Amino acid sequence: MFNQIWLSQLQKHRAIAVIRAPEFELGRKMAMAIASGGMQLIEITWNSDRAAELIAQLRLELPECIIGTGTLLNLNDMEEAIASGAQFLFTPHVDSLMIQAAVANNVPIIPGALTPTEIVNAYTQGASCVKVFPVQAVGGANYIKSLQGPLGQIPLIPTGGVTLENAPEFLAAGAVAVGLSSELFPKKLVNSGDWEAIAQLAKTLMQKLVISQ
């Protein structure tokens, strides 16, 4: 049931903003900017400053958003993330124990995989969907399209090389959603604190994805 709710959110919003913040307050401002631009799926990477605290804070401040985490490398980190209130979990790899623990806690988990074997293994072990990373290094949208024939029943979220320009191509190729990080948070804009410009990038992305559906 929780997986169905998560998948319906992905199909509705289509894009996840990935925030890797070296400072707590910076991460908070990045999330606020993205949310004001209309993005509601926000991932705080676990290697961000005070990630657990930031997740809990954003859950309070952005009740309309779904706040999750990523870059989870082990079971201990994942349990801490769930305790902090993370509403979805991304890992860069396939770990059966982590998948089982997430399922037991009714929290969607999205392991990272690249090959068809890895993707199928992750999904059959209970992953709600699978992150295809780094997608641009293996052909981008064409790779996602190639996977649709044999693996069309598995919801895929490509990350790593997704841009504002090519995001619609990934959805057209069959991806359920896309994940973007540096494209939404150019260093120049973050360093200057131009949150309005970052909000506009989020807004532009969401408009592109709505048009492409």
C-alpha positions in Angstrom: 0.0 0.0 0.0 2.8 2.5 0.9 4.5 1.7 -2.4 1.3 2.5 -4.3 1.0 5.9 -2.5 4.7 6.6 -3.3 4.4 5.7 -6.9 1.3 7.9 -7.3 3.3 10.8 -5.9 6.1 10.1 -8.3 3.7 10.0 -11.2 2.2 13.3 -10.0 5.4 15.3 -9.4 7.8 13.6 -11.7 11.0 15.2 -10.3 13.0 14.9 -7.1 15.3 17.7 -6.0 18.5 16.2 -4.5 20.1 18.5 -1.8 23.7 17.9 -0.6 24.3 20.6 1.9 27.6 21.3 3.6 25.8 23.5 6.2 22.5 23.0 7.9 21.0 26.5 7.2 22.2 26.3 3.6 20.3 23.0 3.1 17.2 24.5 4.7 17.3 27.5 2.3 17.9 25.3 -0.7 14.8 23.3 0.2 12.7 26.3 0.8 13.7 27.8 -2.6 12.8 24.6 -4.4 9.5 24.2 -2.6 8.6 27.8 -3.5 9.2 26.9 -7.1 6.7 24.1 -6.9 8.8 21.0 -6.3 7.4 18.8 -3.6 9.7 15.8 -3.6 12.9 16.7 -1.8 15.9 14.4 -1.0 18.4 15.4 1.7 21.5 13.4 1.2 22.6 11.6 4.4 26.1 13.1 4.1 24.6 16.6 4.4 25.3 18.6 7.6 23.1 17.4 10.4 20.9 15.5 7.9 18.6 13.9 10.4 17.9 17.3 12.0 17.4 18.9 8.7 14.9 16.3 7.6 12.9 16.7 10.8 12.9 20.5 10.4 11.7 20.4 6.8 8.9 18.0 7.7 7.6 20.7 10.1 8.3 23.7 7.8 7.2 22.1 4.5 4.2 19.9 5.3 3.0 19.9 1.7 6.3 18.4 0.6 7.6 14.8 0.8 11.0 14.8 2.5 13.3 11.8 2.0 17.0 11.0 2.2 19.7 9.4 0.0 23.3 8.3 -0.1 22.5 5.8 2.6 25.3 3.3 2.8 24.4 1.0 5.7 21.6 -0.3 7.9 22.5 1.9 10.8 22.3 5.1 8.8 19.0 3.9 7.3 17.5 3.3 10.7 18.5 6.7 11.9 17.0 8.2 8.7 13.7 6.5 9.3 13.7 7.7 12.9 14.3 11.3 11.8 11.1 11.1 9.7 12.5 10.4 6.2 9.5 9.5 3.9 11.6 7.8 1.2 15.1 6.3 1.1 17.6 6.2 -1.7 20.8 4.1 -1.7 23.6 4.1 -4.3 23.7 0.3 -4.3 21.6 -2.8 -3.8 21.6 -4.2 -0.2 19.1 -6.8 0.6 19.1 -6.2 4.4 18.5 -2.5 3.9 15.6 -3.3 1.5 14.1 -5.7 3.9 14.3 -3.2 6.8 12.7 -0.4 4.8 9.9 -2.7 3.7 9.3 -3.8 7.4 9.1 -0.1 8.3 6.7 0.7 5.4 9.1 3.3 3.9 9.7 3.2 0.2 13.3 2.4 -0.7 14.9 3.1 -4.0 18.3 1.3 -4.4 20.8 2.4 -7.1 21.5 0.0 -9.9 22.8 0.1 -13.4 22.7 -3.3 -15.2 19.5 -5.2 -15.9 20.6 -7.9 -13.4 21.1 -5.3 -10.6 17.7 -3.6 -11.4 15.8 -6.9 -11.4 17.5 -8.0 -8.2 16.6 -4.8 -6.4 13.0 -4.9 -7.5 12.4 -8.6 -6.7 13.8 -8.0 -3.2 11.2 -5.4 -2.5 12.4 -2.1 -3.8 9.5 0.3 -4.6 11.4 1.4 -7.7 15.0 1.5 -8.8 17.4 4.4 -9.2 19.4 4.1 -12.5 22.8 5.8 -11.8 24.9 7.2 -13.4 22.5 7.2 -16.3 24.2 9.7 -18.6 27.4 7.6 -18.6 25.6 4.7 -20.2 23.5 6.4 -22.8 21.1 8.6 -21.0 17.5 8.5 -22.1 18.3 5.9 -24.8 19.4 3.5 -22.1 16.1 4.0 -20.2 14.2 3.4 -23.4 16.2 0.2 -24.1 15.3 -1.2 -20.6 11.6 -0.7 -21.2 11.3 -3.8 -23.4 12.3 -6.4 -20.9 11.9 -4.4 -17.7 8.9 -2.1 -18.4 7.1 -3.2 -15.3 9.9 -1.9 -13.0 9.6 1.9 -12.2 12.9 3.6 -12.9 14.3 6.9 -11.6 17.3 8.0 -13.6 19.9 10.3 -11.9 23.4 11.5 -12.7 23.4 13.7 -15.8 19.7 14.6 -15.8 19.3 18.3 -16.8 16.5 20.8 -17.1 16.8 20.3 -20.9 16.8 16.5 -21.1 14.5 15.7 -18.2 11.4 15.4 -20.5 13.3 13.0 -22.7 13.8 10.6 -19.7 10.1 10.6 -19.0 9.3 10.1 -22.6 11.7 7.1 -22.6 9.6 5.5 -19.8 11.1 6.8 -16.5 8.6 7.2 -13.7 10.5 10.3 -12.4 13.9 11.9 -12.5 16.4 13.1 -9.9 18.3 16.4 -10.2 21.0 17.9 -8.0 23.6 20.3 -9.3 21.4 21.4 -12.2 18.9 22.9 -9.8 21.6 24.3 -7.5 24.3 26.0 -9.6 27.2 26.9 -7.3 27.1 30.5 -8.3 23.5 30.9 -7.3 23.9 29.0 -4.0 27.0 31.0 -3.1 25.3 34.3 -3.8 22.1 33.2 -2.0 20.0 33.9 -5.1 17.1 31.8 -3.9 14.6 33.4 -6.3 16.7 32.3 -9.3 16.8 28.7 -7.8 13.1 28.8 -7.3 12.7 29.8 -10.9 14.8 26.9 -12.1 12.5 24.5 -10.2 9.4 26.2 -11.6 10.9 26.0 -15.2 11.6 22.3 -14.7 8.1 21.5 -13.4 6.6 23.4 -16.4 8.7 21.4 -18.8 7.7 18.1 -17.3 4.0 19.0 -17.3 4.1 20.0 -20.9 5.9 16.8 -21.8 3.3 14.5 -20.2 
